[in-house]
């Protein structure tokens, strides 16, 4: 059985969602910023397809808390199991869906049979499960909990302990049901346990119980002549009292990760046919190696016909194909869910290169490692200021930095922008071959931050520095290059007329070595770039310290102006600025 | 289940697909249920279709007796199944179908359902739902139904069709011709050879049963039946005369034994019912034309006409209402009260009619009908018609959305699913009692039956005695 379409109205943070799931999606990983409603999607599927006949519904399950607008969730299922397709179940309620997701009232030619399960929750918080027919007329036929059980849908969330006990809906109970006389066995076991417990209860406990009985009598709560300790086999406890043990330790005492894995294992065993499994925050409670293993298992296990997981983990995303990812975005209640399209170039490369970018709201695609380091350092300092001022930090705003790998940066930015992310490019301006792609990125709503024409980060910075600052920069280069000798040899490599480089004091160069401030800047700039003084994230961070120490002074220069523009964009709380500036098509061309 | 029956059923299961022609009373229903039971024992599921609601009931009862779970067998009428398919899949059927069936349009449902059953998705649905397919009373299928059933049989190849060409009495006007057993049935479903015993008469009147089996070949050839020369215990021939028909009907019978009085036309039944003063109940056709006439008048007339319409309707359902004569009806029609007129014995009815004279709600109308039922000195002989009409009016009064006619349609439709109640003493027609059994059968006018098939069906309804009234002792149709 496959989920092919999900339609949601007024459920939690989702005012509306229409999500078509192509027929080949067996493993679906929902990603998107933290509060985008991924878990609500899993809950919507589970509420609608699960076998529960009552739901604990609260005001907050209605969009905007307004229970006047009833909740509607519709799920289209294809590749139906035999029993579902039969007259005994939904054989007279089949609709049709074609390869492109179009629906028809009947499974006509060119359409495969499907059913549309609808859950509505009215303003009285009363859930109704029914079978919707596209272009059909109400009333819809209702669908029983017994039939929904055949959908075999499981959800693993933070309430897994239920599945490790013999409770009404747990996988263990399902497994037991397939074994004849199990309920009788359980009843007998409970009775035997009851007897055994009453035999081993120490007399002191019995005495205590009797004393309590007496006391209750004294304070006027009636007479309790036979009060004694025992196993509670009444009500809800009667099923939950039996639990899985490992040796002497109940599994419910183990760590969350183990418990979730055990729950998945029992449910895999319990699913009679093929199942659909929903795992919320798959990385939860698992070390990286167990997470990687679990993902591999879920993607290959034939018993699952479809798997939906949510994740915030870059490690998880790294294990997947870009086609597995569905990006969830939520704007004013309007939710969109988009698969990373097959025809998008570089999707897989972006996934491998910067998996964490997929988890952010706002992504800055940078040209290289220098820029990443520079941004990391700057953002750290900007965040500290934001914290002091009580405004949102970059992590609160969901900002991520992605390595664009040089000239690939614009195409990667386009990939991400098409998926609904707020994307910006932070790139040098010394490579003309990137211009056309940058223009294209800009037309895909990618915000572009770029140095002046012909400039890279190093040259844009260096052209504003005076002799003292140039000296400080050379000192920094000595750190990254190891010693002065290396820096000196770097400089000599690019010194056309072979002037003397007496020492680190650029002031001395101007006096003793025929340098002008301009030629000094050009030499340092060339050496810095060609000898990769700062081409490393760590070095970029060091460079950011250098910049921050001179920030006020730099902020009137083009270098600082562009950084401030970037800063403004990063810390803006609304999403995309309406007007975009573009250094490529604007002033520079 | 007896060993012999099990062996027969098992042999049939192993030889499918096949057709099997069985005379009346030789345990066809039993065999159908036995096949489904044997299937259920190995977790196989069976679809059983037949023509009539009484046939559906009979098979369900037998299945219950064999203890078969309703999860293993689905029993329905052919048109009922067709309606469900066409209703569920209007695009495949090529025609929109209303939520409540209009059985006068069942030919459309069959045509639509044939297209539905032929689609790949629904062929799949049939094939994953059922392992065996049984059609009973196949002789009653017209060519359109035949095509529909062949589509299903294509999806469920293990098909068994049963019937008896001598019981083919379903012939409505403007309908496709019935199947020809040799041309249509035997060619598609290989005939299965089987010996028969007269089952229905065991422990009742076995001699009668043997005789009924023995006359079948002659009737099949269209030879007249001479009743004067036959001396069979329980078989009586009498010259027709209405007094003796009534006398025969009212003759005392052992307690608990059922009696069926068969007439030919609906009007005959009403006359017989009236003459029998409510001792017998008149069975209504499922569509209920008689009630529909009354209820559509109620729906479409001003409330001030209710008293007049009800008086007319009551006269057709009760004996003892001679006092509601032309004079009374004229007054009611013009809205004049009638309680002051002297009509001894039916004062209650007069009061009831006056009480709704100035226009009443449907609720008051239903209430008035209830009071008339309980009034002294009246005998209700069209009980089914009266009670269902009353319930329909009551249901319509409780809801703003439906008319009395629609409410009636739902009541009759629910009979389709629940099965109908058969009175111990019923007046009916051969068409309505196919598949039913009674201890005693009285055929009121045998020489006017349409054909030998009707005669054969009429004779074979009885387990113990048959009394045949006709003009001549040689019945030639």
Interface residues (C-beta under 8 A of the other chain):
Chain A: X82 X83 X85 X86 X87 X88 X91 X92 X93 X94 X96 X104 X105 X106 X107 X108 X109 X112 X113
Chain B: X45 X47 X71 X74 X84 X85 X88 X89 X90 X91 X92 X119 X120 X121 X122 X124 X125 X126 X128 X129 X130
